[in-house]
Amino acid sequence: MYFGFIKESMSPATVNSNIKTDKDLYEIHKEEHMKYIEFMNRVQEYGNLKNLEEAVRITEAVLETLGERVYRTESLDLAAQLPKDLKMFLFKKQLLEQSRDEVKRFSLEEFYNRVRARARIGYPEAIKQSKAVMAVLQEAVSAGELDDIKNELPDEFNDLFQKSIE
């Protein structure tokens, strides 16, 4: 499924030129909130979760962990394509490293373990839910940005980006 409404977000210059009244500003915030809710609904659906609260908890854990694992400029590029409420998750645990060499290097297994601990779920569930969040992320951002993220990660992380949802 294509999240065109997320991929085609307006640039800051366009947004500022379109804001004429408080109602315009309200509509922009409302649209951002709807993008966030749709993202969470998709995570809930793909992860077969009971409610949106679980989807938020899982998404936060996965994006926090992803934010730790990739260089901050890639996180910034990814965040630019996400609803505002999702952006903060990417930077919650990220350090301000000076170079790519200083990014935390950890395995896919450690990625899943961090998600498990943050989301307070079992290891097999962490794998399943991480893949669910990443499947929605793949729908929500451009293929080029996704390739940039994948290029930051070792080959073992390709498993995380498998589209099949169990």
C-alpha positions as a LaTeX table, in Angstrom:
\begin{tabular}{lrrr}
\hline
Residue & $x$ (\AA) & $y$ (\AA) & $z$ (\AA) \\
\hline
Met1 & 0.00 & 0.00 & 0.00 \\
Tyr2 & 1.25 & 3.48 & $-0.84$ \\
Phe3 & 1.19 & 6.19 & 1.80 \\
Gly4 & 1.30 & 8.99 & $-0.75$ \\
Phe5 & 0.01 & 11.47 & 1.77 \\
Ile6 & 3.16 & 10.94 & 3.83 \\
Lys7 & 5.60 & 10.78 & 0.93 \\
Glu8 & 4.23 & 13.93 & $-0.64$ \\
Ser9 & 4.54 & 16.14 & 2.41 \\
Met10 & 4.94 & 19.82 & 1.78 \\
Ser11 & 8.26 & 21.58 & 2.18 \\
Pro12 & 8.55 & 24.19 & 4.97 \\
Ala13 & 8.45 & 26.98 & 2.40 \\
Thr14 & 5.24 & 25.62 & 0.89 \\
Val15 & 3.68 & 25.10 & 4.30 \\
Asn16 & 4.51 & 28.63 & 5.44 \\
Ser17 & 3.13 & 30.18 & 2.24 \\
Asn18 & $-0.12$ & 28.22 & 2.66 \\
Ile19 & $-0.75$ & 29.37 & 6.23 \\
Lys20 & $-3.01$ & 32.37 & 6.08 \\
Thr21 & $-5.18$ & 31.85 & 9.14 \\
Asp22 & $-5.38$ & 29.86 & 12.35 \\
Lys23 & $-7.75$ & 27.52 & 10.52 \\
Asp24 & $-5.00$ & 26.77 & 7.97 \\
Leu25 & $-2.62$ & 25.92 & 10.79 \\
Tyr26 & $-5.28$ & 23.74 & 12.42 \\
Glu27 & $-5.80$ & 21.86 & 9.14 \\
Ile28 & $-2.07$ & 21.18 & 8.81 \\
His29 & $-1.89$ & 19.81 & 12.35 \\
Lys30 & $-5.05$ & 17.78 & 11.78 \\
Glu31 & $-3.57$ & 16.27 & 8.61 \\
Glu32 & $-0.33$ & 15.39 & 10.45 \\
His33 & $-2.33$ & 13.71 & 13.21 \\
Met34 & $-4.30$ & 11.70 & 10.66 \\
Lys35 & $-1.05$ & 10.47 & 9.08 \\
Tyr36 & 0.16 & 9.39 & 12.51 \\
Ile37 & $-3.11$ & 7.57 & 13.27 \\
Glu38 & $-3.07$ & 5.81 & 9.91 \\
Phe39 & 0.52 & 4.69 & 10.50 \\
Met40 & $-0.45$ & 3.30 & 13.91 \\
Asn41 & $-3.57$ & 1.62 & 12.52 \\
Arg42 & $-1.38$ & $-0.11$ & 9.96 \\
Val43 & 1.08 & $-1.27$ & 12.65 \\
Gln44 & $-1.84$ & $-2.55$ & 14.70 \\
Glu45 & $-3.19$ & $-4.44$ & 11.69 \\
Tyr46 & 0.14 & $-5.92$ & 10.53 \\
Gly47 & 1.22 & $-6.80$ & 14.06 \\
Asn48 & $-2.20$ & $-8.23$ & 14.93 \\
Leu49 & $-2.25$ & $-6.02$ & 18.03 \\
Lys50 & $-5.23$ & $-5.50$ & 20.32 \\
Asn51 & $-5.24$ & $-1.69$ & 20.33 \\
Leu52 & $-3.49$ & 1.49 & 19.22 \\
Glu53 & $-1.69$ & 1.84 & 22.56 \\
Glu54 & 0.19 & $-1.38$ & 21.81 \\
Ala55 & 0.95 & $-0.14$ & 18.30 \\
Val56 & 2.39 & 3.10 & 19.71 \\
Arg57 & 4.50 & 1.24 & 22.27 \\
Ile58 & 5.88 & $-1.15$ & 19.65 \\
Thr59 & 6.50 & 1.59 & 17.09 \\
Glu60 & 8.30 & 3.71 & 19.64 \\
Ala61 & 10.56 & 0.80 & 20.62 \\
Val62 & 11.40 & $-0.06$ & 17.01 \\
Leu63 & 12.05 & 3.51 & 15.86 \\
Glu64 & 14.11 & 4.32 & 18.97 \\
Thr65 & 16.27 & 1.31 & 18.28 \\
Leu66 & 16.58 & 2.11 & 14.59 \\
Gly67 & 17.55 & 5.67 & 15.53 \\
Glu68 & 20.37 & 4.31 & 17.68 \\
Arg69 & 21.69 & 2.11 & 14.88 \\
Val70 & 21.87 & 4.58 & 11.96 \\
Tyr71 & 23.83 & 7.79 & 11.58 \\
Arg72 & 21.94 & 10.92 & 12.60 \\
Thr73 & 21.84 & 12.43 & 9.10 \\
Glu74 & 20.02 & 9.33 & 7.86 \\
Ser75 & 17.66 & 9.56 & 10.82 \\
Leu76 & 16.99 & 13.21 & 9.94 \\
Asp77 & 16.29 & 12.30 & 6.31 \\
Leu78 & 13.95 & 9.52 & 7.40 \\
Ala79 & 12.23 & 11.77 & 9.94 \\
Ala80 & 11.55 & 14.35 & 7.24 \\
Gln81 & 9.20 & 11.87 & 5.60 \\
Leu82 & 7.32 & 10.88 & 8.75 \\
Pro83 & 4.48 & 12.49 & 10.70 \\
Lys84 & 5.71 & 14.78 & 13.48 \\
Asp85 & 4.68 & 12.45 & 16.29 \\
Leu86 & 6.79 & 9.62 & 14.83 \\
Lys87 & 9.89 & 11.76 & 14.32 \\
Met88 & 10.59 & 12.08 & 18.02 \\
Phe89 & 10.87 & 8.31 & 18.42 \\
Leu90 & 13.89 & 8.21 & 16.09 \\
Phe91 & 15.86 & 10.63 & 18.23 \\
Lys92 & 14.83 & 9.55 & 21.72 \\
Lys93 & 17.90 & 7.33 & 22.32 \\
Gln94 & 20.20 & 8.65 & 19.61 \\
Leu95 & 23.57 & 10.07 & 20.61 \\
Leu96 & 25.09 & 13.08 & 18.87 \\
Glu97 & 27.97 & 11.19 & 17.34 \\
Gln98 & 30.57 & 13.17 & 15.43 \\
Ser99 & 31.10 & 10.63 & 12.64 \\
Arg100 & 29.60 & 7.48 & 11.20 \\
Asp101 & 32.29 & 5.50 & 13.02 \\
Glu102 & 30.79 & 6.54 & 16.35 \\
Val103 & 27.30 & 5.14 & 15.64 \\
Lys104 & 26.36 & 2.28 & 17.97 \\
Arg105 & 27.14 & $-0.95$ & 16.16 \\
Phe106 & 25.02 & $-3.86$ & 17.21 \\
Ser107 & 23.69 & $-6.99$ & 15.57 \\
Leu108 & 20.18 & $-7.73$ & 14.41 \\
Glu109 & 19.80 & $-10.00$ & 17.42 \\
Glu110 & 20.69 & $-7.08$ & 19.69 \\
Phe111 & 18.23 & $-4.90$ & 17.75 \\
Tyr112 & 15.45 & $-7.37$ & 18.57 \\
Asn113 & 16.61 & $-7.61$ & 22.19 \\
Arg114 & 16.43 & $-3.83$ & 22.58 \\
Val115 & 12.95 & $-3.78$ & 21.06 \\
Arg116 & 11.96 & $-6.64$ & 23.38 \\
Ala117 & 13.14 & $-4.75$ & 26.47 \\
Arg118 & 11.66 & $-1.40$ & 25.47 \\
Ala119 & 8.30 & $-2.79$ & 24.40 \\
Arg120 & 8.16 & $-5.31$ & 27.27 \\
Ile121 & 7.45 & $-8.28$ & 24.98 \\
Gly122 & 9.09 & $-11.65$ & 24.33 \\
Tyr123 & 11.87 & $-12.15$ & 21.81 \\
Pro124 & 9.77 & $-13.92$ & 19.11 \\
Glu125 & 7.16 & $-11.17$ & 19.44 \\
Ala126 & 9.90 & $-8.51$ & 19.13 \\
Ile127 & 10.91 & $-10.03$ & 15.80 \\
Lys128 & 7.34 & $-10.14$ & 14.52 \\
Gln129 & 6.47 & $-6.63$ & 15.69 \\
Ser130 & 9.73 & $-5.11$ & 14.43 \\
Lys131 & 8.95 & $-6.50$ & 10.99 \\
Ala132 & 5.40 & $-5.13$ & 11.19 \\
Val133 & 6.65 & $-1.62$ & 11.95 \\
Met134 & 9.26 & $-1.83$ & 9.22 \\
Ala135 & 6.63 & $-3.01$ & 6.71 \\
Val136 & 4.56 & 0.09 & 7.46 \\
Leu137 & 7.67 & 2.27 & 7.32 \\
Gln138 & 8.41 & 0.86 & 3.85 \\
Glu139 & 4.96 & 1.99 & 2.74 \\
Ala140 & 5.33 & 5.40 & 4.33 \\
Val141 & 8.70 & 6.59 & 2.99 \\
Ser142 & 10.35 & 6.75 & $-0.40$ \\
Ala143 & 12.24 & 3.77 & $-1.77$ \\
Gly144 & 15.37 & 5.91 & $-2.00$ \\
Glu145 & 15.25 & 6.79 & 1.68 \\
Leu146 & 14.66 & 3.18 & 2.60 \\
Asp147 & 17.70 & 2.20 & 0.51 \\
Asp148 & 19.78 & 4.81 & 2.37 \\
Ile149 & 18.73 & 3.31 & 5.69 \\
Lys150 & 19.48 & $-0.23$ & 4.50 \\
Asn151 & 22.92 & 0.88 & 3.29 \\
Glu152 & 23.70 & 2.03 & 6.84 \\
Leu153 & 23.06 & $-1.45$ & 8.20 \\
Pro154 & 24.89 & $-4.77$ & 7.85 \\
Asp155 & 23.41 & $-7.37$ & 5.49 \\
Glu156 & 21.90 & $-9.36$ & 8.37 \\
Phe157 & 19.39 & $-6.51$ & 8.79 \\
Asn158 & 17.82 & $-7.36$ & 5.41 \\
Asp159 & 15.66 & $-9.84$ & 7.34 \\
Leu160 & 14.12 & $-6.90$ & 9.21 \\
Phe161 & 12.87 & $-5.45$ & 5.93 \\
Gln162 & 11.10 & $-8.59$ & 4.71 \\
Lys163 & 7.60 & $-7.59$ & 3.60 \\
Ser164 & 5.92 & $-10.80$ & 4.73 \\
Ile165 & 3.84 & $-10.29$ & 7.86 \\
Glu166 & 3.03 & $-13.45$ & 9.79 \\
\hline
\end{tabular}
